[in-house]
Amino acid sequence: MKEQNINKTKWLHIRLTPAQYLIIKNKCDNSTCGKISEYARHVLLDKAIVTKVRNASLDDLMTELMSLRKELSAVGNNYNQMVRKLNALSFCHEVKSWLIVSQSVQENVTDKIDIIKQKINSISEVWLQ
């Protein structure tokens, strides 16, 4: 259950060395607290602090997916260039019939590449948080 939004009117001032501040800031950055003041309230009031944990296997997966996204873009670009060059050729009836078939395949491949790229992008946004 979410905490009631009560105005905070009392101040608590503390002095820290730069090293102490850096330690507290790093701990806050590794938690789900948005601000140092929120982190300090959790610590001082003995509330649970949820820390962020990086999943090494997910990091490896994201590295692979990012390189795969680049390769998929290159494959899509090469395929589009090939179809455009074939469209420029109009000397053979067989080439024209193949082009008609290849255009539907091209659209299908392009759509699938776009879907995969969107999934990779959405996964990478979650991963970067």
C-alpha positions in Angstrom: 0.0 0.0 0.0 1.3 3.4 -0.9 2.2 5.9 1.9 -0.1 8.8 2.4 1.2 12.1 0.9 1.9 14.0 4.1 3.8 17.3 4.0 7.2 17.0 5.5 7.7 20.1 7.6 10.6 19.1 9.9 14.2 19.3 8.8 17.1 17.1 9.9 20.5 18.4 9.0 23.6 16.3 9.1 27.2 17.1 8.0 29.2 14.5 6.0 32.6 14.3 4.6 32.8 14.0 0.8 33.8 10.4 1.2 30.8 9.7 3.5 28.5 11.5 1.1 29.8 9.4 -1.8 29.2 6.2 0.1 25.6 7.1 0.8 25.0 8.4 -2.7 26.3 5.1 -4.2 24.1 3.1 -1.9 21.1 5.3 -2.9 21.9 4.9 -6.6 21.9 1.1 -6.1 18.5 1.2 -4.5 15.1 1.9 -5.8 14.9 5.2 -3.9 14.7 8.2 -6.2 16.5 10.7 -3.9 19.0 10.6 -1.1 16.5 12.1 1.3 14.1 9.2 0.6 17.0 6.7 1.1 18.0 8.4 4.4 14.4 8.2 5.7 14.2 4.5 4.9 17.5 3.9 6.7 16.7 6.1 9.7 13.2 4.7 10.1 14.3 1.1 9.7 12.2 0.6 6.5 13.1 -2.0 4.0 15.4 -0.9 1.2 15.1 -2.6 -2.2 18.4 -2.7 -4.0 18.9 -3.1 -7.7 20.7 -6.3 -8.8 22.3 -6.7 -12.2 21.8 -10.0 -13.8 25.0 -11.0 -15.5 23.3 -13.5 -17.9 20.8 -10.7 -18.9 23.8 -8.4 -19.5 25.3 -11.0 -21.8 22.0 -11.5 -23.6 21.6 -7.8 -24.1 25.1 -7.5 -25.6 24.2 -10.3 -28.1 20.8 -8.8 -28.8 22.3 -5.4 -29.6 24.8 -6.9 -32.0 21.9 -8.9 -33.5 19.9 -5.7 -34.0 22.8 -4.2 -36.0 23.1 -7.3 -38.1 19.3 -7.4 -38.8 19.4 -3.8 -39.9 22.2 -4.6 -42.3 20.4 -7.7 -43.7 17.2 -5.7 -44.2 19.2 -2.9 -46.0 21.0 -5.4 -48.2 17.8 -7.1 -49.1 16.0 -3.8 -49.9 18.9 -2.8 -52.2 18.8 -6.2 -53.9 15.1 -5.9 -54.6 15.5 -2.3 -55.9 18.2 -3.4 -58.3 16.1 -6.3 -59.5 13.2 -3.9 -60.0 15.4 -1.8 -62.3 15.8 -4.9 -64.5 12.9 -5.3 -66.8 14.1 -7.5 -69.7 12.8 -10.9 -68.7 9.3 -12.1 -67.9 10.6 -14.6 -65.4 12.4 -11.8 -63.5 9.2 -9.8 -63.3 7.2 -12.8 -61.9 10.0 -13.5 -59.4 9.9 -9.8 -58.4 6.2 -10.0 -57.6 6.8 -12.9 -55.3 10.0 -11.4 -53.8 8.2 -8.1 -53.0 5.8 -10.0 -50.7 8.7 -11.8 -49.1 10.6 -8.5 -48.7 7.6 -7.0 -46.9 7.3 -10.0 -44.7 11.1 -10.0 -43.9 11.1 -6.3 -43.3 8.1 -6.5 -41.0 9.7 -9.4 -39.0 13.0 -7.4 -38.7 11.1 -4.4 -37.4 9.2 -6.5 -34.8 12.5 -8.1 -33.6 14.1 -4.6 -33.4 11.2 -3.3 -31.4 11.4 -6.2 -29.0 15.1 -5.7 -28.6 14.6 -2.0 -28.0 11.9 -2.6 -25.4 14.1 -5.2 -23.6 17.1 -2.8 -23.7 15.0 0.0 -22.2 14.1 -2.3 -19.2 17.7 -3.4 -19.0 19.1 0.1 -18.8 16.9 1.1 -15.8 
